[in-house]
Amino acid sequence: MMQKRYLFIIFSIIVITAILAAYRWSSPDIYLKTEKKTHLHYDFVDISAGIRDNRLKEDFKNRILPVIIYRGISPVSTIGKKWSVGLKYDEKNGRWRGRWPVPWNAPAGKYRIGIWLSPELREKIRLRNRKFFIARRKPRKLNPGLCVMTMENMRPLKTMKVMGPDGRWGNWKKLFDWVEFSGANTFWYMAGQTSAYDKRLPDDFPWNNENLDFIDDLAKEAKNRGIDFGYWVQCYLTLGPRRYRPDYEYGWDYKYDLGKSVPTRGISIGDKKRIEDIIKFIKRLDKIKEIDYIGFDYIRTAKGGLELVDEFVKEMEVEVPEKWNKFSKKERMEWLGRIAERTRERDIPLIDQWNWWRARQAALILKRIKKEASLTKPLWAFNLSWEKGWQHGQDVVMKSDAGVDIIAVMLYESDLEQLDCLIEDWNEYMNKGDANLIVGDDYDWPLHQYTLNPAGPEDFYGRTLRAMENIYGDGPVWGIFTHDLARALWGRRGPYPPQEWVLAGASCFSRLREEWKIIPIHTEIEIPEKVPFNTAFSANVVVKNCGPVKVEKIGVSLLPQRGIRIVSRGNKEIESLVPGETKRIDFKLKIDEFLYERGFRHMVASRTEWKSGEFPGYAFKYLSLIEEPLLFPTTTFAMLE
């Protein structure tokens, strides 16, 4: 009898479980779908809901179905600080539809969509959550130690005269003397630009083509010297008078002081012909096998982007003023422009949507270019650093997902306080697995706020290393770029000669290689903070073997800089250093020139090479004159004395 009772209980449990399971897995009253299962960071998650029961469907037609996205058990907010998406009924297909933009750098993994209903309705209506995935494109592996010198200049290579680091003049090949001198292993050259100053460029190929026939020569010269070569294209910016600009649709920006929208020289990222022209340009150079990298600059709304207001409002489902349909196109642009420029607290959600949408458009353009140009070589793109590029419609994670392998983050223009803030923002936003970042600063004295102490190159060095070490949240970056050789040679370098700027960049390369244990030797310079004029003083080059094996035949050289005279032998040798061993090499120097225009400060620089070393090690330091010589009012007076 007892046995029958147990069997009955077991049978009842099985039946109840089966009924519950059948109920759970039977068709729900409201079901959810996504257009695809896996999404990247530039994607919308397009969500639809359907109701099978016609009576229930009629009851819900005029309702908005709110859905919430979860990661695990936690709800996830999206762009514009939205915690839910309202699905609206679409008469065309008889479903409720809505879209959820993938949040900035959302963690990869599984997410689920749930419909939110009141407790009363939830008891009556069967629901089933829908899962989807956010993924990352895995970029091409970037080996640590990428050291790039760039050149952004359209001077004719055919007639170019360049003074090399040795002080001798030559043709364009001297550019590579500077690349070698800096210790860079890669040279990136701007090959594509749309600039016209005396006549229109042809509509079928609106690019400066004076140097295009030399790209082959540049690439081959780089290969002959063991240097990797890449070129880049300025995508959505034009230069020169308006009357010579090609026939494109141009961007519109908002001038808050004028209270109106104005046309710009930036090509609209909505212009279809421009994408085709970029692809045509890339295909023209694709036959050069010595090219190692292809890059993009201004792959964004170069100026404004307000001409895209209608597409933005539609795709992002933006809440607009009540009489929106009566606004003219100009009024719609100015409505968006005012909000984007004034940046009030209440406007932040809309600005966030605007930034995300533009970054998505840039990513889709990159994706299309890569596909239609059939690109197989590593791709890089420059990215602004302020607000992680968002303010100008850029996002490094979206670019990486779109096919870019290296993101070159530009540290230009900010002062030191701003630099610390933006590095902190990046540090909180990015880890190494999110995208391949390299960082770089500009050989430009005004962009370093005309600093004298620290000296311009000294400030360049400090900023670059700060970003190298801290821009990722979990370790140093893979590489560094120095921007750009043309600025060092002919640009706004201030009172500092080209070699001082380049040596600052070369020292950044050395620190990067030390960080990644690519080179075993670490060097520092020990000098007094201040020295008297025309009086010998000691400069020690401290050389340490940080590697695991003995290093032999170590040559240490001081590199003469303006105002510094080496009064001892300038080249010395260390026979060997065992792991962990340190030696100090003493040199004697004098300051023999007053450089009042640079705050009476002078660079002492060294270069260290060793047997079997592929790259040299650089170090530098600045010192000042003591106060007495500053009584001399000018350099001229001092020299007469």
DOZA-187060 format. One record per residue (C-alpha): residue number from 0; residue in one letter; x, y, z. Coordinates in steps of 0.5 Angstrom, whole numbers, plus 500, padded with zeros to 3 digits. Layout:
<atoms>
ATOM     n   res     u     v     w
ATOM   NUM     A     X     Y     Z
...
</atoms>
This chain:
<atoms>
ATOM     n   res     u     v     w
ATOM     0     M   500   500   500
ATOM     1     M   506   505   502
ATOM     2     Q   509   503   495
ATOM     3     K   503   505   491
ATOM     4     R   503   512   495
ATOM     5     Y   510   513   493
ATOM     6     L   509   511   486
ATOM     7     F   503   516   486
ATOM     8     I   507   522   489
ATOM     9     I   512   521   484
ATOM    10     F   507   520   478
ATOM    11     S   504   527   480
ATOM    12     I   510   531   481
ATOM    13     I   512   528   474
ATOM    14     V   506   530   471
ATOM    15     I   506   537   474
ATOM    16     T   513   538   472
ATOM    17     A   511   536   465
ATOM    18     I   505   541   465
ATOM    19     L   509   547   468
ATOM    20     A   515   546   462
ATOM    21     A   509   545   457
ATOM    22     Y   507   552   459
ATOM    23     R   513   555   459
ATOM    24     W   516   553   453
ATOM    25     S   509   553   449
ATOM    26     S   508   559   445
ATOM    27     P   508   566   449
ATOM    28     D   503   571   448
ATOM    29     I   508   576   446
ATOM    30     Y   514   574   443
ATOM    31     L   521   578   442
ATOM    32     K   526   578   436
ATOM    33     T   532   581   434
ATOM    34     E   534   582   427
ATOM    35     K   541   578   428
ATOM    36     K   544   575   434
ATOM    37     T   551   578   435
ATOM    38     H   552   585   435
ATOM    39     L   558   590   434
ATOM    40     H   559   596   438
ATOM    41     Y   557   601   432
ATOM    42     D   550   597   431
ATOM    43     F   543   598   433
ATOM    44     V   540   592   436
ATOM    45     D   533   592   432
ATOM    46     I   528   589   437
ATOM    47     S   521   587   434
ATOM    48     A   515   584   438
ATOM    49     G   509   580   436
ATOM    50     I   502   578   439
ATOM    51     R   499   572   436
ATOM    52     D   492   572   439
ATOM    53     N   488   578   435
ATOM    54     R   484   580   441
ATOM    55     L   490   581   445
ATOM    56     K   494   584   439
ATOM    57     E   488   589   438
ATOM    58     D   488   591   446
ATOM    59     F   495   593   445
ATOM    60     K   496   596   438
ATOM    61     N   495   603   441
ATOM    62     R   500   602   447
ATOM    63     I   508   602   447
ATOM    64     L   511   596   449
ATOM    65     P   517   598   454
ATOM    66     V   523   593   454
ATOM    67     I   529   593   458
ATOM    68     I   536   590   456
ATOM    69     Y   539   586   462
ATOM    70     R   546   583   463
ATOM    71     G   546   578   468
ATOM    72     I   541   580   473
ATOM    73     S   543   588   472
ATOM    74     P   539   592   467
ATOM    75     V   543   596   462
ATOM    76     S   543   603   460
ATOM    77     T   544   605   453
ATOM    78     I   546   612   449
ATOM    79     G   542   618   452
ATOM    80     K   542   615   459
ATOM    81     K   536   611   457
ATOM    82     W   534   605   461
ATOM    83     S   528   602   457
ATOM    84     V   526   602   449
ATOM    85     G   519   603   447
ATOM    86     L   517   599   442
ATOM    87     K   511   602   437
ATOM    88     Y   506   599   433
ATOM    89     D   508   598   426
ATOM    90     E   502   598   421
ATOM    91     K   506   595   415
ATOM    92     N   508   589   418
ATOM    93     G   503   588   424
ATOM    94     R   509   588   430
ATOM    95     W   512   593   435
ATOM    96     R   519   595   433
ATOM    97     G   524   599   437
ATOM    98     R   532   600   437
ATOM    99     W   537   600   442
ATOM   100     P   544   603   440
ATOM   101     V   550   598   443
ATOM   102     P   553   603   449
ATOM   103     W   560   606   448
ATOM   104     N   565   600   449
ATOM   105     A   559   595   452
ATOM   106     P   562   589   455
ATOM   107     A   562   583   450
ATOM   108     G   558   577   452
ATOM   109     K   550   575   453
ATOM   110     Y   545   580   454
ATOM   111     R   537   579   454
ATOM   112     I   531   583   453
ATOM   113     G   525   583   457
ATOM   114     I   518   586   456
ATOM   115     W   516   590   462
ATOM   116     L   509   590   464
ATOM   117     S   505   591   470
ATOM   118     P   504   586   475
ATOM   119     E   497   585   473
ATOM   120     L   498   584   466
ATOM   121     R   504   579   467
ATOM   122     E   500   574   471
ATOM   123     K   495   574   465
ATOM   124     I   500   574   459
ATOM   125     R   506   569   458
ATOM   126     L   512   572   456
ATOM   127     R   519   570   454
ATOM   128     N   526   574   454
ATOM   129     R   530   574   448
ATOM   130     K   537   573   448
ATOM   131     F   543   577   444
ATOM   132     F   550   578   444
ATOM   133     I   555   583   444
ATOM   134     A   562   582   441
ATOM   135     R   568   585   439
ATOM   136     R   572   584   432
ATOM   137     K   579   581   434
ATOM   138     P   584   586   430
ATOM   139     R   590   584   427
ATOM   140     K   595   583   433
ATOM   141     L   600   589   434
ATOM   142     N   607   587   437
ATOM   143     P   609   592   442
ATOM   144     G   614   597   440
ATOM   145     L   611   600   434
ATOM   146     C   615   607   433
ATOM   147     V   612   611   428
ATOM   148     M   615   618   425
ATOM   149     T   609   621   421
ATOM   150     M   610   626   416
ATOM   151     E   604   631   414
ATOM   152     N   606   635   408
ATOM   153     M   604   636   401
ATOM   154     R   611   640   399
ATOM   155     P   613   637   392
ATOM   156     L   618   631   393
ATOM   157     K   621   632   386
ATOM   158     T   624   639   388
ATOM   159     M   625   638   396
ATOM   160     K   631   640   399
ATOM   161     V   632   637   406
ATOM   162     M   637   638   411
ATOM   163     G   639   632   415
ATOM   164     P   641   631   422
ATOM   165     D   648   631   420
ATOM   166     G   647   638   418
ATOM   167     R   648   636   410
ATOM   168     W   643   638   405
ATOM   169     G   640   633   400
ATOM   170     N   634   631   397
ATOM   171     W   627   627   399
ATOM   172     K   632   621   401
ATOM   173     K   634   626   407
ATOM   174     L   627   625   410
ATOM   175     F   629   617   412
ATOM   176     D   636   620   415
ATOM   177     W   631   623   420
ATOM   178     V   627   617   421
ATOM   179     E   633   613   422
ATOM   180     F   636   618   427
ATOM   181     S   630   618   431
ATOM   182     G   630   610   432
ATOM   183     A   623   609   429
ATOM   184     N   622   603   425
ATOM   185     T   616   605   421
ATOM   186     F   614   612   417
ATOM   187     W   607   614   415
ATOM   188     Y   607   619   410
ATOM   189     M   600   623   408
ATOM   190     A   599   621   401
ATOM   191     G   592   623   400
ATOM   192     Q   589   631   401
ATOM   193     T   584   635   397
ATOM   194     S   587   642   397
ATOM   195     A   587   647   391
ATOM   196     Y   589   654   392
ATOM   197     D   590   656   384
ATOM   198     K   585   652   380
ATOM   199     R   580   646   381
ATOM   200     L   582   639   382
ATOM   201     P   579   634   377
ATOM   202     D   572   632   379
ATOM   203     D   574   624   377
ATOM   204     F   580   625   381
ATOM   205     P   580   630   386
ATOM   206     W   586   629   390
ATOM   207     N   593   632   390
ATOM   208     N   597   628   385
ATOM   209     E   604   632   385
ATOM   210     N   607   627   390
ATOM   211     L   603   620   388
ATOM   212     D   608   618   383
ATOM   213     F   613   618   389
ATOM   214     I   610   614   393
ATOM   215     D   613   608   390
ATOM   216     D   620   611   391
ATOM   217     L   618   613   398
ATOM   218     A   616   605   400
ATOM   219     K   622   602   396
ATOM   220     E   627   607   400
ATOM   221     A   624   605   406
ATOM   222     K   625   598   405
ATOM   223     N   632   599   403
ATOM   224     R   633   602   410
ATOM   225     G   629   596   414
ATOM   226     I   623   601   415
ATOM   227     D   616   599   415
ATOM   228     F   612   604   410
ATOM   229     G   605   607   410
ATOM   230     Y   601   612   407
ATOM   231     W   594   616   410
ATOM   232     V   589   619   407
ATOM   233     Q   585   626   409
ATOM   234     C   578   623   408
ATOM   235     Y   573   629   409
ATOM   236     L   577   635   410
ATOM   237     T   579   640   404
ATOM   238     L   584   646   404
ATOM   239     G   584   652   399
ATOM   240     P   579   657   397
ATOM   241     R   572   656   397
ATOM   242     R   572   657   389
ATOM   243     Y   576   651   388
ATOM   244     R   573   646   392
ATOM   245     P   570   640   388
ATOM   246     D   563   639   388
ATOM   247     Y   561   635   394
ATOM   248     E   556   636   399
ATOM   249     Y   559   640   405
ATOM   250     G   558   640   412
ATOM   251     W   554   645   416
ATOM   252     D   557   648   423
ATOM   253     Y   553   652   428
ATOM   254     K   556   659   431
ATOM   255     Y   554   660   437
ATOM   256     D   556   667   437
ATOM   257     L   553   669   431
ATOM   258     G   546   665   433
ATOM   259     K   546   661   426
ATOM   260     S   549   655   422
ATOM   261     V   554   656   417
ATOM   262     P   557   652   411
ATOM   263     T   564   649   412
ATOM   264     R   570   646   408
ATOM   265     G   569   639   411
ATOM   266     I   566   634   406
ATOM   267     S   559   631   409
ATOM   268     I   560   624   411
ATOM   269     G   553   623   408
ATOM   270     D   556   625   401
ATOM   271     K   556   618   397
ATOM   272     K   561   620   392
ATOM   273     R   567   622   397
ATOM   274     I   567   615   399
ATOM   275     E   568   612   392
ATOM   276     D   573   617   391
ATOM   277     I   577   615   397
ATOM   278     I   576   608   395
ATOM   279     K   579   610   388
ATOM   280     F   585   613   391
ATOM   281     I   587   607   395
ATOM   282     K   586   602   389
ATOM   283     R   591   607   385
ATOM   284     L   596   605   390
ATOM   285     D   594   598   392
ATOM   286     K   599   595   387
ATOM   287     I   605   598   391
ATOM   288     K   607   592   394
ATOM   289     E   612   595   399
ATOM   290     I   607   599   403
ATOM   291     D   606   596   409
ATOM   292     Y   600   600   412
ATOM   293     I   594   604   410
ATOM   294     G   591   610   414
ATOM   295     F   586   615   415
ATOM   296     D   585   622   418
ATOM   297     Y   579   626   418
ATOM   298     I   575   620   418
ATOM   299     R   569   624   422
ATOM   300     T   565   630   421
ATOM   301     A   571   635   420
ATOM   302     K   566   641   421
ATOM   303     G   559   640   424
ATOM   304     G   555   635   421
ATOM   305     L   549   639   422
ATOM   306     E   546   637   415
ATOM   307     L   545   630   417
ATOM   308     V   540   632   422
ATOM   309     D   534   629   419
ATOM   310     E   538   622   418
ATOM   311     F   540   623   426
ATOM   312     V   533   624   428
ATOM   313     K   530   619   424
ATOM   314     E   535   613   426
ATOM   315     M   536   615   433
ATOM   316     E   528   616   434
ATOM   317     V   530   623   437
ATOM   318     E   524   627   441
ATOM   319     V   524   633   437
ATOM   320     P   519   640   438
ATOM   321     E   512   639   437
ATOM   322     K   512   643   430
ATOM   323     W   518   640   427
ATOM   324     N   515   638   421
ATOM   325     K   514   645   420
ATOM   326     F   521   647   421
ATOM   327     S   525   649   415
ATOM   328     K   532   645   414
ATOM   329     K   536   651   416
ATOM   330     E   531   651   422
ATOM   331     R   532   644   424
ATOM   332     M   540   644   423
ATOM   333     E   540   650   428
ATOM   334     W   536   647   433
ATOM   335     L   541   641   433
ATOM   336     G   547   646   433
ATOM   337     R   544   650   439
ATOM   338     I   544   644   443
ATOM   339     A   550   641   441
ATOM   340     E   554   648   443
ATOM   341     R   551   650   449
ATOM   342     T   552   643   453
ATOM   343     R   547   644   458
ATOM   344     E   546   639   463
ATOM   345     R   539   637   460
ATOM   346     D   542   637   453
ATOM   347     I   547   631   455
ATOM   348     P   543   626   453
ATOM   349     L   541   628   446
ATOM   350     I   549   630   445
ATOM   351     D   550   623   447
ATOM   352     Q   546   621   442
ATOM   353     W   549   625   437
ATOM   354     N   556   623   438
ATOM   355     W   554   616   438
ATOM   356     W   550   616   431
ATOM   357     R   556   620   428
ATOM   358     A   561   615   430
ATOM   359     R   557   610   428
ATOM   360     Q   557   613   421
ATOM   361     A   564   614   421
ATOM   362     A   565   606   423
ATOM   363     L   560   604   417
ATOM   364     I   564   608   412
ATOM   365     L   571   605   414
ATOM   366     K   567   598   414
ATOM   367     R   565   600   407
ATOM   368     I   572   602   404
ATOM   369     K   575   596   407
ATOM   370     K   571   592   404
ATOM   371     E   570   595   397
ATOM   372     A   577   597   396
ATOM   373     S   579   589   398
ATOM   374     L   584   592   403
ATOM   375     T   588   586   407
ATOM   376     K   594   590   409
ATOM   377     P   594   593   417
ATOM   378     L   589   599   417
ATOM   379     W   590   605   422
ATOM   380     A   586   611   423
ATOM   381     F   588   618   427
ATOM   382     N   583   619   433
ATOM   383     L   582   625   437
ATOM   384     S   584   625   444
ATOM   385     W   579   630   448
ATOM   386     E   573   626   450
ATOM   387     K   575   620   447
ATOM   388     G   574   623   440
ATOM   389     W   566   623   442
ATOM   390     Q   565   630   441
ATOM   391     H   567   630   434
ATOM   392     G   564   623   432
ATOM   393     Q   569   618   433
ATOM   394     D   570   612   438
ATOM   395     V   576   608   438
ATOM   396     V   572   601   439
ATOM   397     M   567   602   433
ATOM   398     K   573   604   429
ATOM   399     S   576   597   431
ATOM   400     D   570   593   430
ATOM   401     A   569   596   423
ATOM   402     G   576   594   421
ATOM   403     V   581   598   424
ATOM   404     D   587   595   427
ATOM   405     I   591   601   430
ATOM   406     I   588   607   433
ATOM   407     A   593   613   433
ATOM   408     V   591   617   439
ATOM   409     M   593   625   438
ATOM   410     L   595   628   444
ATOM   411     Y   595   635   441
ATOM   412     E   593   642   444
ATOM   413     S   591   641   451
ATOM   414     D   595   644   456
ATOM   415     L   597   639   462
ATOM   416     E   591   640   466
ATOM   417     Q   587   638   461
ATOM   418     L   592   632   459
ATOM   419     D   591   629   466
ATOM   420     C   584   629   465
ATOM   421     L   583   626   458
ATOM   422     I   588   621   460
ATOM   423     E   584   619   466
ATOM   424     D   578   619   462
ATOM   425     W   581   614   457
ATOM   426     N   584   610   463
ATOM   427     E   577   609   465
ATOM   428     Y   574   607   458
ATOM   429     M   580   603   455
ATOM   430     N   583   596   457
ATOM   431     K   588   593   452
ATOM   432     G   583   588   449
ATOM   433     D   578   593   447
ATOM   434     A   582   596   441
ATOM   435     N   590   597   439
ATOM   436     L   592   604   441
ATOM   437     I   598   608   440
ATOM   438     V   599   615   442
ATOM   439     G   603   621   440
ATOM   440     D   604   628   441
ATOM   441     D   606   634   436
ATOM   442     Y   612   637   434
ATOM   443     D   609   644   435
ATOM   444     W   611   649   440
ATOM   445     P   604   653   440
ATOM   446     L   601   647   442
ATOM   447     H   605   646   448
ATOM   448     Q   603   653   450
ATOM   449     Y   610   656   448
ATOM   450     T   613   653   454
ATOM   451     L   620   655   456
ATOM   452     N   621   651   463
ATOM   453     P   620   645   461
ATOM   454     A   622   646   454
ATOM   455     G   618   645   449
ATOM   456     P   621   638   447
ATOM   457     E   622   637   454
ATOM   458     D   614   638   455
ATOM   459     F   613   633   449
ATOM   460     Y   617   628   452
ATOM   461     G   613   628   459
ATOM   462     R   606   628   456
ATOM   463     T   608   622   451
ATOM   464     L   610   618   457
ATOM   465     R   605   620   461
ATOM   466     A   600   617   456
ATOM   467     M   604   611   454
ATOM   468     E   604   609   461
ATOM   469     N   596   611   463
ATOM   470     I   592   611   457
ATOM   471     Y   590   604   458
ATOM   472     G   587   602   465
ATOM   473     D   591   595   465
ATOM   474     G   598   597   462
ATOM   475     P   602   601   457
ATOM   476     V   600   602   450
ATOM   477     W   603   598   444
ATOM   478     G   607   604   440
ATOM   479     I   608   611   440
ATOM   480     F   608   616   434
ATOM   481     T   611   623   433
ATOM   482     H   608   628   429
ATOM   483     D   610   630   425
ATOM   484     L   617   631   421
ATOM   485     A   615   636   417
ATOM   486     R   613   640   423
ATOM   487     A   620   639   426
ATOM   488     L   623   641   420
ATOM   489     W   619   647   417
ATOM   490     G   614   648   422
ATOM   491     R   612   652   429
ATOM   492     R   618   649   433
ATOM   493     G   619   655   436
ATOM   494     P   626   657   439
ATOM   495     Y   628   649   439
ATOM   496     P   632   646   433
ATOM   497     P   629   640   429
ATOM   498     Q   634   635   432
ATOM   499     E   632   637   439
ATOM   500     W   624   636   438
ATOM   501     V   626   629   434
ATOM   502     L   631   627   440
ATOM   503     A   625   628   445
ATOM   504     G   621   623   440
ATOM   505     A   627   618   440
ATOM   506     S   627   618   447
ATOM   507     C   620   616   448
ATOM   508     F   621   611   443
ATOM   509     S   627   608   447
ATOM   510     R   623   608   454
ATOM   511     L   617   604   450
ATOM   512     R   622   599   448
ATOM   513     E   625   599   455
ATOM   514     E   618   598   458
ATOM   515     W   617   592   453
ATOM   516     K   624   589   454
ATOM   517     I   625   590   447
ATOM   518     I   632   593   449
ATOM   519     P   636   591   455
ATOM   520     I   640   598   456
ATOM   521     H   637   604   460
ATOM   522     T   640   611   460
ATOM   523     E   640   617   464
ATOM   524     I   643   623   464
ATOM   525     E   646   627   470
ATOM   526     I   647   634   470
ATOM   527     P   647   640   475
ATOM   528     E   640   644   474
ATOM   529     K   644   650   473
ATOM   530     V   651   652   471
ATOM   531     P   655   658   470
ATOM   532     F   657   661   463
ATOM   533     N   663   658   459
ATOM   534     T   665   654   465
ATOM   535     A   667   646   464
ATOM   536     F   662   642   468
ATOM   537     S   661   634   468
ATOM   538     A   655   631   465
ATOM   539     N   654   623   467
ATOM   540     V   651   618   462
ATOM   541     V   648   613   467
ATOM   542     V   648   606   463
ATOM   543     K   645   600   466
ATOM   544     N   644   593   463
ATOM   545     C   636   591   465
ATOM   546     G   636   585   461
ATOM   547     P   638   578   463
ATOM   548     V   644   577   459
ATOM   549     K   651   580   458
ATOM   550     V   651   586   453
ATOM   551     E   658   588   450
ATOM   552     K   661   593   446
ATOM   553     I   657   599   448
ATOM   554     G   658   606   445
ATOM   555     V   656   612   448
ATOM   556     S   656   619   445
ATOM   557     L   654   626   446
ATOM   558     L   650   629   441
ATOM   559     P   652   636   440
ATOM   560     Q   646   641   441
ATOM   561     R   646   649   440
ATOM   562     G   649   653   445
ATOM   563     I   653   647   448
ATOM   564     R   660   645   447
ATOM   565     I   663   638   448
ATOM   566     V   670   639   451
ATOM   567     S   672   632   452
ATOM   568     R   672   626   447
ATOM   569     G   665   626   445
ATOM   570     N   665   618   444
ATOM   571     K   666   613   449
ATOM   572     E   666   605   450
ATOM   573     I   664   601   455
ATOM   574     E   667   594   454
ATOM   575     S   661   590   457
ATOM   576     L   655   590   462
ATOM   577     V   653   584   466
ATOM   578     P   645   584   468
ATOM   579     G   644   589   473
ATOM   580     E   650   592   472
ATOM   581     T   651   600   472
ATOM   582     K   656   605   470
ATOM   583     R   657   612   469
ATOM   584     I   661   615   463
ATOM   585     D   663   622   465
ATOM   586     F   663   628   459
ATOM   587     K   666   635   460
ATOM   588     L   661   640   457
ATOM   589     K   661   648   457
ATOM   590     I   655   653   455
ATOM   591     D   658   658   450
ATOM   592     E   652   661   447
ATOM   593     F   646   665   451
ATOM   594     L   639   663   448
ATOM   595     Y   635   668   452
ATOM   596     E   629   667   447
ATOM   597     R   629   660   450
ATOM   598     G   630   662   457
ATOM   599     F   637   660   457
ATOM   600     R   636   653   458
ATOM   601     H   640   648   454
ATOM   602     M   639   640   452
ATOM   603     V   644   635   453
ATOM   604     A   643   629   449
ATOM   605     S   646   622   449
ATOM   606     R   646   616   444
ATOM   607     T   648   609   446
ATOM   608     E   649   603   442
ATOM   609     W   651   596   443
ATOM   610     K   653   590   439
ATOM   611     S   647   586   437
ATOM   612     G   643   592   438
ATOM   613     E   637   593   433
ATOM   614     F   635   600   436
ATOM   615     P   639   605   439
ATOM   616     G   638   608   446
ATOM   617     Y   637   615   447
ATOM   618     A   636   620   453
ATOM   619     F   636   628   454
ATOM   620     K   636   633   460
ATOM   621     Y   635   640   460
ATOM   622     L   639   645   464
ATOM   623     S   640   653   466
ATOM   624     L   645   658   466
ATOM   625     I   646   661   473
ATOM   626     E   643   668   475
ATOM   627     E   650   672   474
ATOM   628     P   650   671   466
ATOM   629     L   643   673   465
ATOM   630     L   646   680   467
ATOM   631     F   648   680   459
ATOM   632     P   642   683   456
ATOM   633     T   642   679   449
ATOM   634     T   646   674   445
ATOM   635     T   649   679   441
ATOM   636     F   652   682   447
ATOM   637     A   655   676   450
ATOM   638     M   658   674   444
ATOM   639     L   662   681   443
ATOM   640     E   664   680   450
</atoms>
